[in-house]
Amino acid sequence: MQYYSTITQMYTYLWNKYRPAILNLMIASDDGPQEYKFWDHEFKNVNPKEKGGYAFTLRVFQGKAINDIKTSAVAKDLLVILQQSKKAAELSEDSIYEFVLDKQFMFHIKKGKAPEMTPAKV
């Protein structure tokens, strides 16, 4: 498996700290969207000069981002932590997971159906 890497991976410590809670929310998302409120100071302590803001949307399928997260170090580091988790890999194998951190530091997790795979033309 290839890992999506950032230069410093400054947020991986924070995401790893919350990994068990995130995995529980992924499992619970079978019953509907889940939310978790983060403390803004945790992100601001990691990188107080973050210019692009901390908010992001990350969509994961089969352990890979399926949307563009190039400009978000926060999202890229979350993806690294998810890729290192066997459970997250299992969960994202057959479903799309959408992770959203909004401007109020509310973290949303929603499970969606896997994209329809169209057979290759022969």
N, CA, C and O atoms as a GROMACS GRO file, in nm:
protein
  488
    1MET      N    1   0.084  -0.117   0.000
    1MET     CA    2   0.000   0.000   0.000
    1MET      C    3   0.088   0.124   0.000
    1MET      O    4   0.187   0.130   0.073
    2GLN      N    5   0.053   0.221  -0.083
    2GLN     CA    6   0.130   0.344  -0.090
    2GLN      C    7   0.067   0.447   0.002
    2GLN      O    8  -0.055   0.466   0.002
    3TYR      N    9   0.150   0.514   0.081
    3TYR     CA   10   0.101   0.612   0.176
    3TYR      C   11   0.109   0.751   0.115
    3TYR      O   12   0.207   0.787   0.049
    4TYR      N   13   0.004   0.829   0.139
    4TYR     CA   14   0.000   0.968   0.099
    4TYR      C   15   0.083   1.043   0.201
    4TYR      O   16   0.052   1.036   0.320
    5SER      N   17   0.184   1.113   0.160
    5SER     CA   18   0.279   1.171   0.256
    5SER      C   19   0.285   1.322   0.245
    5SER      O   20   0.280   1.378   0.136
    6THR      N   21   0.295   1.387   0.360
    6THR     CA   22   0.323   1.530   0.363
    6THR      C   23   0.467   1.546   0.406
    6THR      O   24   0.529   1.452   0.456
    7ILE      N   25   0.520   1.663   0.387
    7ILE     CA   26   0.660   1.687   0.418
    7ILE      C   27   0.686   1.667   0.567
    7ILE      O   28   0.780   1.598   0.605
    8THR      N   29   0.604   1.726   0.651
    8THR     CA   30   0.631   1.720   0.795
    8THR      C   31   0.539   1.626   0.871
    8THR      O   32   0.574   1.579   0.979
    9GLN      N   33   0.424   1.600   0.816
    9GLN     CA   34   0.322   1.520   0.885
    9GLN      C   35   0.300   1.571   1.027
    9GLN      O   36   0.300   1.494   1.123
   10MET      N   37   0.280   1.701   1.037
   10MET     CA   38   0.268   1.764   1.168
   10MET      C   39   0.139   1.728   1.241
   10MET      O   40   0.134   1.735   1.364
   11TYR      N   41   0.036   1.690   1.169
   11TYR     CA   42  -0.092   1.659   1.234
   11TYR      C   43  -0.109   1.511   1.266
   11TYR      O   44  -0.209   1.472   1.328
   12THR      N   45  -0.014   1.426   1.226
   12THR     CA   46  -0.033   1.283   1.247
   12THR      C   47  -0.040   1.247   1.396
   12THR      O   48  -0.114   1.156   1.433
   13TYR      N   49   0.032   1.318   1.481
   13TYR     CA   50   0.024   1.290   1.625
   13TYR      C   51  -0.119   1.314   1.674
   13TYR      O   52  -0.175   1.233   1.748
   14LEU      N   53  -0.176   1.424   1.631
   14LEU     CA   54  -0.313   1.457   1.674
   14LEU      C   55  -0.413   1.353   1.622
   14LEU      O   56  -0.496   1.305   1.698
   15TRP      N   57  -0.404   1.320   1.494
   15TRP     CA   58  -0.495   1.221   1.438
   15TRP      C   59  -0.475   1.083   1.501
   15TRP      O   60  -0.572   1.012   1.525
   16ASN      N   61  -0.352   1.046   1.529
   16ASN     CA   62  -0.326   0.916   1.590
   16ASN      C   63  -0.386   0.911   1.731
   16ASN      O   64  -0.437   0.807   1.773
   17LYS      N   65  -0.381   1.020   1.801
   17LYS     CA   66  -0.441   1.029   1.935
   17LYS      C   67  -0.591   0.997   1.930
   17LYS      O   68  -0.644   0.931   2.019
   18TYR      N   69  -0.657   1.043   1.825
   18TYR     CA   70  -0.802   1.023   1.811
   18TYR      C   71  -0.839   0.903   1.724
   18TYR      O   72  -0.957   0.880   1.698
   19ARG      N   73  -0.740   0.828   1.679
   19ARG     CA   74  -0.767   0.715   1.589
   19ARG      C   75  -0.873   0.618   1.643
   19ARG      O   76  -0.964   0.581   1.569
   20PRO      N   77  -0.864   0.575   1.771
   20PRO     CA   78  -0.968   0.483   1.820
   20PRO      C   79  -1.110   0.543   1.813
   20PRO      O   80  -1.205   0.474   1.777
   21ALA      N   81  -1.122   0.670   1.845
   21ALA     CA   82  -1.254   0.736   1.838
   21ALA      C   83  -1.300   0.745   1.693
   21ALA      O   84  -1.419   0.725   1.665
   22ILE      N   85  -1.210   0.776   1.602
   22ILE     CA   86  -1.246   0.787   1.461
   22ILE      C   87  -1.292   0.652   1.407
   22ILE      O   88  -1.390   0.644   1.333
   23LEU      N   89  -1.221   0.545   1.443
   23LEU     CA   90  -1.262   0.411   1.399
   23LEU      C   91  -1.399   0.375   1.454
   23LEU      O   92  -1.481   0.316   1.383
   24ASN      N   93  -1.425   0.408   1.580
   24ASN     CA   94  -1.558   0.383   1.638
   24ASN      C   95  -1.666   0.461   1.565
   24ASN      O   96  -1.775   0.409   1.543
   25LEU      N   97  -1.636   0.585   1.527
   25LEU     CA   98  -1.733   0.665   1.453
   25LEU      C   99  -1.755   0.608   1.312
   25LEU      O  100  -1.866   0.612   1.260
   26MET      N  101  -1.649   0.555   1.251
   26MET     CA  102  -1.665   0.492   1.120
   26MET      C  103  -1.759   0.373   1.131
   26MET      O  104  -1.847   0.355   1.046
   27ILE      N  105  -1.741   0.292   1.233
   27ILE     CA  106  -1.828   0.175   1.254
   27ILE      C  107  -1.971   0.219   1.281
   27ILE      O  108  -2.065   0.163   1.226
   28ALA      N  109  -1.986   0.321   1.367
   28ALA     CA  110  -2.120   0.370   1.403
   28ALA      C  111  -2.190   0.437   1.285
   28ALA      O  112  -2.312   0.450   1.286
   29SER      N  113  -2.114   0.479   1.184
   29SER     CA  114  -2.176   0.546   1.070
   29SER      C  115  -2.262   0.453   0.987
   29SER      O  116  -2.331   0.499   0.895
   30ASP      N  117  -2.260   0.323   1.017
   30ASP     CA  118  -2.356   0.230   0.955
   30ASP      C  119  -2.499   0.274   0.986
   30ASP      O  120  -2.589   0.253   0.905
   31ASP      N  121  -2.518   0.334   1.104
   31ASP     CA  122  -2.651   0.376   1.148
   31ASP      C  123  -2.683   0.521   1.112
   31ASP      O  124  -2.791   0.570   1.144
   32GLY      N  125  -2.592   0.589   1.045
   32GLY     CA  126  -2.614   0.728   1.006
   32GLY      C  127  -2.490   0.811   1.033
   32GLY      O  128  -2.395   0.765   1.096
   33PRO      N  129  -2.491   0.936   0.983
   33PRO     CA  130  -2.376   1.024   1.000
   33PRO      C  131  -2.340   1.044   1.147
   33PRO      O  132  -2.427   1.045   1.235
   34GLN      N  133  -2.211   1.058   1.171
   34GLN     CA  134  -2.159   1.076   1.307
   34GLN      C  135  -2.086   1.210   1.317
   34GLN      O  136  -2.040   1.265   1.218
   35GLU      N  137  -2.077   1.260   1.441
   35GLU     CA  138  -2.007   1.386   1.465
   35GLU      C  139  -1.922   1.376   1.591
   35GLU      O  140  -1.953   1.302   1.684
   36TYR      N  141  -1.814   1.454   1.590
   36TYR     CA  142  -1.727   1.462   1.707
   36TYR      C  143  -1.673   1.604   1.712
   36TYR      O  144  -1.624   1.656   1.612
   37LYS      N  145  -1.682   1.666   1.827
   37LYS     CA  146  -1.634   1.804   1.843
   37LYS      C  147  -1.490   1.804   1.892
   37LYS      O  148  -1.459   1.753   1.999
   38PHE      N  149  -1.402   1.863   1.810
   38PHE     CA  150  -1.262   1.880   1.849
   38PHE      C  151  -1.244   2.014   1.917
   38PHE      O  152  -1.324   2.106   1.899
   39TRP      N  153  -1.140   2.024   1.995
   39TRP     CA  154  -1.101   2.151   2.055
   39TRP      C  155  -1.015   2.225   1.953
   39TRP      O  156  -0.917   2.170   1.904
   40ASP      N  157  -1.051   2.347   1.922
   40ASP     CA  158  -0.975   2.422   1.822
   40ASP      C  159  -0.829   2.442   1.862
   40ASP      O  160  -0.742   2.446   1.775
   41HIS      N  161  -0.802   2.455   1.992
   41HIS     CA  162  -0.664   2.479   2.034
   41HIS      C  163  -0.571   2.362   2.000
   41HIS      O  164  -0.450   2.382   1.985
   42GLU      N  165  -0.626   2.242   1.988
   42GLU     CA  166  -0.541   2.128   1.954
   42GLU      C  167  -0.480   2.144   1.814
   42GLU      O  168  -0.362   2.113   1.792
   43PHE      N  169  -0.560   2.191   1.721
   43PHE     CA  170  -0.511   2.214   1.585
   43PHE      C  171  -0.422   2.338   1.580
   43PHE      O  172  -0.318   2.339   1.515
   44LYS      N  173  -0.466   2.442   1.649
   44LYS     CA  174  -0.391   2.568   1.647
   44LYS      C  175  -0.256   2.555   1.717
   44LYS      O  176  -0.162   2.625   1.681
   45ASN      N  177  -0.246   2.468   1.816
   45ASN     CA  178  -0.118   2.445   1.882
   45ASN      C  179  -0.019   2.375   1.788
   45ASN      O  180   0.101   2.398   1.795
   46VAL      N  181  -0.071   2.289   1.702
   46VAL     CA  182   0.015   2.217   1.608
   46VAL      C  183   0.073   2.314   1.505
   46VAL      O  184   0.192   2.311   1.476
   47ASN      N  185  -0.012   2.399   1.450
   47ASN     CA  186   0.033   2.493   1.347
   47ASN      C  187  -0.047   2.622   1.356
   47ASN      O  188  -0.146   2.638   1.285
   48PRO      N  189  -0.004   2.715   1.443
   48PRO     CA  190  -0.079   2.840   1.460
   48PRO      C  191  -0.079   2.929   1.337
   48PRO      O  192  -0.160   3.020   1.327
   49LYS      N  193   0.011   2.904   1.242
   49LYS     CA  194   0.021   2.990   1.123
   49LYS      C  195  -0.049   2.930   1.002
   49LYS      O  196  -0.026   2.975   0.890
   50GLU      N  197  -0.132   2.830   1.022
   50GLU     CA  198  -0.204   2.766   0.911
   50GLU      C  199  -0.282   2.872   0.835
   50GLU      O  200  -0.373   2.934   0.889
   51LYS      N  201  -0.245   2.892   0.709
   51LYS     CA  202  -0.306   2.999   0.630
   51LYS      C  203  -0.434   2.956   0.560
   51LYS      O  204  -0.526   3.035   0.541
   52GLY      N  205  -0.439   2.830   0.521
   52GLY     CA  206  -0.554   2.783   0.445
   52GLY      C  207  -0.672   2.744   0.532
   52GLY      O  208  -0.776   2.706   0.480
   53GLY      N  209  -0.656   2.754   0.662
   53GLY     CA  210  -0.761   2.709   0.753
   53GLY      C  211  -0.750   2.560   0.777
   53GLY      O  212  -0.675   2.490   0.708
   54TYR      N  213  -0.822   2.513   0.872
   54TYR     CA  214  -0.813   2.373   0.912
   54TYR      C  215  -0.924   2.289   0.850
   54TYR      O  216  -0.914   2.166   0.846
   55ALA      N  217  -1.029   2.354   0.801
   55ALA     CA  218  -1.145   2.283   0.746
   55ALA      C  219  -1.105   2.206   0.620
   55ALA      O  220  -1.023   2.252   0.540
   56PHE      N  221  -1.166   2.088   0.603
   56PHE     CA  222  -1.139   2.006   0.485
   56PHE      C  223  -1.252   1.906   0.467
   56PHE      O  224  -1.333   1.882   0.556
   57THR      N  225  -1.253   1.847   0.347
   57THR     CA  226  -1.335   1.730   0.316
   57THR      C  227  -1.241   1.626   0.257
   57THR      O  228  -1.166   1.654   0.164
   58LEU      N  229  -1.248   1.507   0.312
   58LEU     CA  230  -1.169   1.394   0.264
   58LEU      C  231  -1.264   1.279   0.238
   58LEU      O  232  -1.340   1.238   0.326
   59ARG      N  233  -1.261   1.228   0.115
   59ARG     CA  234  -1.341   1.111   0.080
   59ARG      C  235  -1.245   0.997   0.054
   59ARG      O  236  -1.152   1.009  -0.026
   60VAL      N  237  -1.267   0.884   0.124
   60VAL     CA  238  -1.176   0.769   0.117
   60VAL      C  239  -1.251   0.646   0.068
   60VAL      O  240  -1.360   0.615   0.114
   61PHE      N  241  -1.188   0.577  -0.028
   61PHE     CA  242  -1.239   0.450  -0.077
   61PHE      C  243  -1.119   0.360  -0.101
   61PHE      O  244  -1.023   0.399  -0.167
   62GLN      N  245  -1.125   0.240  -0.047
   62GLN     CA  246  -1.018   0.140  -0.060
   62GLN      C  247  -0.883   0.198  -0.016
   62GLN      O  248  -0.779   0.173  -0.078
   63GLY      N  249  -0.888   0.275   0.093
   63GLY     CA  250  -0.766   0.328   0.152
   63GLY      C  251  -0.702   0.445   0.080
   63GLY      O  252  -0.591   0.486   0.114
   64LYS      N  253  -0.772   0.500  -0.020
   64LYS     CA  254  -0.716   0.610  -0.096
   64LYS      C  255  -0.813   0.727  -0.099
   64LYS      O  256  -0.935   0.710  -0.095
   65ALA      N  257  -0.756   0.848  -0.106
   65ALA     CA  258  -0.839   0.968  -0.122
   65ALA      C  259  -0.897   0.966  -0.263
   65ALA      O  260  -0.826   0.940  -0.360
   66ILE      N  261  -1.026   0.993  -0.274
   66ILE     CA  262  -1.089   0.999  -0.406
   66ILE      C  263  -1.130   1.142  -0.441
   66ILE      O  264  -1.200   1.165  -0.540
   67ASN      N  265  -1.087   1.236  -0.358
   67ASN     CA  266  -1.104   1.377  -0.392
   67ASN      C  267  -0.969   1.446  -0.372
   67ASN      O  268  -0.877   1.388  -0.314
   68ASP      N  269  -0.958   1.568  -0.417
   68ASP     CA  270  -0.832   1.641  -0.412
   68ASP      C  271  -0.810   1.699  -0.272
   68ASP      O  272  -0.888   1.781  -0.225
   69ILE      N  273  -0.702   1.655  -0.207
   69ILE     CA  274  -0.668   1.706  -0.073
   69ILE      C  275  -0.527   1.766  -0.073
   69ILE      O  276  -0.467   1.783   0.033
   70LYS      N  277  -0.475   1.798  -0.191
   70LYS     CA  278  -0.337   1.846  -0.203
   70LYS      C  279  -0.309   1.970  -0.118
   70LYS      O  280  -0.198   1.986  -0.069
   71THR      N  281  -0.408   2.056  -0.101
   71THR     CA  282  -0.384   2.182  -0.030
   71THR      C  283  -0.410   2.173   0.120
   71THR      O  284  -0.394   2.272   0.191
   72SER      N  285  -0.450   2.056   0.170
   72SER     CA  286  -0.482   2.042   0.312
   72SER      C  287  -0.389   1.944   0.382
   72SER      O  288  -0.404   1.823   0.369
   73ALA      N  289  -0.292   1.997   0.457
   73ALA     CA  290  -0.204   1.911   0.536
   73ALA      C  291  -0.282   1.834   0.641
   73ALA      O  292  -0.248   1.721   0.674
   74VAL      N  293  -0.387   1.896   0.694
   74VAL     CA  294  -0.470   1.831   0.796
   74VAL      C  295  -0.535   1.705   0.739
   74VAL      O  296  -0.533   1.599   0.802
   75ALA      N  297  -0.592   1.717   0.620
   75ALA     CA  298  -0.657   1.602   0.554
   75ALA      C  299  -0.556   1.496   0.514
   75ALA      O  300  -0.580   1.377   0.532
   76LYS      N  301  -0.442   1.538   0.458
   76LYS     CA  302  -0.341   1.442   0.415
   76LYS      C  303  -0.288   1.361   0.534
   76LYS      O  304  -0.264   1.241   0.521
   77ASP      N  305  -0.271   1.425   0.647
   77ASP     CA  306  -0.221   1.354   0.764
   77ASP      C  307  -0.326   1.259   0.821
   77ASP      O  308  -0.292   1.153   0.872
   78LEU      N  309  -0.454   1.297   0.813
   78LEU     CA  310  -0.560   1.203   0.854
   78LEU      C  311  -0.555   1.080   0.764
   78LEU      O  312  -0.566   0.968   0.812
   79LEU      N  313  -0.538   1.101   0.634
   79LEU     CA  314  -0.531   0.988   0.541
   79LEU      C  315  -0.415   0.895   0.576
   79LEU      O  316  -0.430   0.772   0.570
   80VAL      N  317  -0.301   0.950   0.612
   80VAL     CA  318  -0.186   0.868   0.652
   80VAL      C  319  -0.223   0.778   0.769
   80VAL      O  320  -0.192   0.659   0.767
   81ILE      N  321  -0.289   0.834   0.869
   81ILE     CA  322  -0.328   0.756   0.988
   81ILE      C  323  -0.430   0.648   0.949
   81ILE      O  324  -0.421   0.535   0.997
   82LEU      N  325  -0.525   0.683   0.862
   82LEU     CA  326  -0.623   0.583   0.818
   82LEU      C  327  -0.556   0.471   0.740
   82LEU      O  328  -0.594   0.355   0.753
   83GLN      N  329  -0.457   0.505   0.659
   83GLN     CA  330  -0.387   0.404   0.579
   83GLN      C  331  -0.304   0.310   0.666
   83GLN      O  332  -0.275   0.198   0.626
   84GLN      N  333  -0.265   0.356   0.783
   84GLN     CA  334  -0.186   0.273   0.874
   84GLN      C  335  -0.272   0.182   0.961
   84GLN      O  336  -0.221   0.098   1.034
   85SER      N  337  -0.404   0.200   0.953
   85SER     CA  338  -0.497   0.123   1.036
   85SER      C  339  -0.558   0.009   0.955
   85SER      O  340  -0.624   0.032   0.854
   86LYS      N  341  -0.537  -0.113   1.001
   86LYS     CA  342  -0.595  -0.230   0.934
   86LYS      C  343  -0.748  -0.221   0.935
   86LYS      O  344  -0.813  -0.253   0.836
   87LYS      N  345  -0.805  -0.178   1.046
   87LYS     CA  346  -0.951  -0.168   1.057
   87LYS      C  347  -1.007  -0.064   0.960
   87LYS      O  348  -1.109  -0.089   0.895
   88ALA      N  349  -0.942   0.052   0.951
   88ALA     CA  350  -0.989   0.155   0.858
   88ALA      C  351  -0.980   0.103   0.714
   88ALA      O  352  -1.069   0.130   0.633
   89ALA      N  353  -0.874   0.030   0.683
   89ALA     CA  354  -0.859  -0.028   0.549
   89ALA      C  355  -0.974  -0.126   0.520
   89ALA      O  356  -1.030  -0.125   0.410
   90GLU      N  357  -1.008  -0.209   0.617
   90GLU     CA  358  -1.118  -0.304   0.600
   90GLU      C  359  -1.249  -0.231   0.577
   90GLU      O  360  -1.326  -0.266   0.488
   91LEU      N  361  -1.275  -0.128   0.658
   91LEU     CA  362  -1.400  -0.055   0.647
   91LEU      C  363  -1.413   0.016   0.513
   91LEU      O  364  -1.522   0.020   0.455
   92SER      N  365  -1.302   0.073   0.464
   92SER     CA  366  -1.309   0.151   0.339
   92SER      C  367  -1.297   0.064   0.215
   92SER      O  368  -1.298   0.116   0.103
   93GLU      N  369  -1.284  -0.066   0.232
   93GLU     CA  370  -1.269  -0.155   0.117
   93GLU      C  371  -1.396  -0.157   0.031
   93GLU      O  372  -1.387  -0.160  -0.092
   94ASP      N  373  -1.513  -0.157   0.095
   94ASP     CA  374  -1.639  -0.169   0.022
   94ASP      C  375  -1.729  -0.047   0.032
   94ASP      O  376  -1.839  -0.047  -0.023
   95SER      N  377  -1.684   0.056   0.102
   95SER     CA  378  -1.766   0.176   0.122
   95SER      C  379  -1.680   0.301   0.110
   95SER      O  380  -1.559   0.298   0.134
   96ILE      N  381  -1.745   0.409   0.073
   96ILE     CA  382  -1.679   0.540   0.072
   96ILE      C  383  -1.707   0.605   0.206
   96ILE      O  384  -1.821   0.605   0.254
   97TYR      N  385  -1.605   0.659   0.267
   97TYR     CA  386  -1.620   0.735   0.390
   97TYR      C  387  -1.586   0.880   0.362
   97TYR      O  388  -1.483   0.911   0.301
   98GLU      N  389  -1.673   0.968   0.407
   98GLU     CA  390  -1.648   1.111   0.392
   98GLU      C  391  -1.619   1.169   0.531
   98GLU      O  392  -1.698   1.155   0.624
   99PHE      N  393  -1.503   1.234   0.541
   99PHE     CA  394  -1.461   1.298   0.664
   99PHE      C  395  -1.459   1.448   0.639
   99PHE      O  396  -1.394   1.495   0.546
  100VAL      N  397  -1.530   1.523   0.721
  100VAL     CA  398  -1.535   1.668   0.706
  100VAL      C  399  -1.503   1.732   0.840
  100VAL      O  400  -1.563   1.699   0.942
  101LEU      N  401  -1.408   1.822   0.839
  101LEU     CA  402  -1.380   1.905   0.956
  101LEU      C  403  -1.425   2.044   0.917
  101LEU      O  404  -1.369   2.105   0.826
  102ASP      N  405  -1.528   2.096   0.986
  102ASP     CA  406  -1.578   2.228   0.951
  102ASP      C  407  -1.504   2.338   1.027
  102ASP      O  408  -1.417   2.310   1.109
  103LYS      N  409  -1.541   2.462   1.001
  103LYS     CA  410  -1.470   2.576   1.059
  103LYS      C  411  -1.489   2.587   1.210
  103LYS      O  412  -1.413   2.656   1.278
  104GLN      N  413  -1.591   2.520   1.263
  104GLN     CA  414  -1.614   2.518   1.407
  104GLN      C  415  -1.548   2.397   1.474
  104GLN      O  416  -1.571   2.370   1.591
  105PHE      N  417  -1.467   2.325   1.398
  105PHE     CA  418  -1.394   2.207   1.444
  105PHE      C  419  -1.487   2.092   1.480
  105PHE      O  420  -1.453   2.007   1.563
  106MET      N  421  -1.605   2.090   1.417
  106MET     CA  422  -1.693   1.975   1.428
  106MET      C  423  -1.649   1.878   1.318
  106MET      O  424  -1.640   1.915   1.200
  107PHE      N  425  -1.623   1.754   1.359
  107PHE     CA  426  -1.576   1.650   1.268
  107PHE      C  427  -1.695   1.562   1.232
  107PHE      O  428  -1.761   1.508   1.320
  108HIS      N  429  -1.722   1.548   1.104
  108HIS     CA  430  -1.836   1.471   1.054
  108HIS      C  431  -1.783   1.349   0.978
  108HIS      O  432  -1.688   1.359   0.899
  109ILE      N  433  -1.846   1.234   1.003
  109ILE     CA  434  -1.812   1.112   0.929
  109ILE      C  435  -1.941   1.055   0.872
  109ILE      O  436  -2.038   1.034   0.944
  110LYS      N  437  -1.939   1.032   0.741
  110LYS     CA  438  -2.055   0.976   0.674
  110LYS      C  439  -2.010   0.860   0.587
  110LYS      O  440  -1.910   0.870   0.515
  111LYS      N  441  -2.083   0.753   0.593
  111LYS     CA  442  -2.055   0.635   0.512
  111LYS      C  443  -2.146   0.636   0.390
  111LYS      O  444  -2.266   0.660   0.400
  112GLY      N  445  -2.085   0.609   0.275
  112GLY     CA  446  -2.163   0.603   0.151
  112GLY      C  447  -2.138   0.472   0.079
  112GLY      O  448  -2.051   0.394   0.117
  113LYS      N  449  -2.216   0.450  -0.024
  113LYS     CA  450  -2.200   0.327  -0.102
  113LYS      C  451  -2.079   0.339  -0.192
  113LYS      O  452  -2.041   0.447  -0.237
  114ALA      N  453  -2.020   0.224  -0.218
  114ALA     CA  454  -1.907   0.217  -0.311
  114ALA      C  455  -1.955   0.254  -0.450
  114ALA      O  456  -2.070   0.226  -0.484
  115PRO      N  457  -1.869   0.315  -0.529
  115PRO     CA  458  -1.910   0.347  -0.666
  115PRO      C  459  -1.936   0.220  -0.746
  115PRO      O  460  -1.873   0.116  -0.724
  116GLU      N  461  -2.029   0.231  -0.837
  116GLU     CA  462  -2.059   0.118  -0.926
  116GLU      C  463  -1.939   0.095  -1.016
  116GLU      O  464  -1.888   0.189  -1.078
  117MET      N  465  -1.896  -0.027  -1.023
  117MET     CA  466  -1.784  -0.061  -1.110
  117MET      C  467  -1.841  -0.110  -1.243
  117MET      O  468  -1.916  -0.208  -1.247
  118THR      N  469  -1.804  -0.042  -1.350
  118THR     CA  470  -1.853  -0.084  -1.481
  118THR      C  471  -1.750  -0.180  -1.541
  118THR      O  472  -1.630  -0.154  -1.536
  119PRO      N  473  -1.796  -0.290  -1.596
  119PRO     CA  474  -1.703  -0.387  -1.653
  119PRO      C  475  -1.627  -0.325  -1.772
  119PRO      O  476  -1.682  -0.247  -1.850
  120ALA      N  477  -1.504  -0.363  -1.783
  120ALA     CA  478  -1.421  -0.315  -1.895
  120ALA      C  479  -1.475  -0.372  -2.027
  120ALA      O  480  -1.520  -0.487  -2.033
  121LYS      N  481  -1.470  -0.291  -2.129
  121LYS     CA  482  -1.514  -0.338  -2.261
  121LYS      C  483  -1.404  -0.422  -2.322
  121LYS      O  484  -1.286  -0.388  -2.316
  122VAL      N  485  -1.445  -0.532  -2.380
  122VAL     CA  486  -1.348  -0.625  -2.438
  122VAL      C  487  -1.348  -0.612  -2.588
  122VAL      O  488  -1.273  -0.683  -2.656
   0.00000   0.00000   0.00000
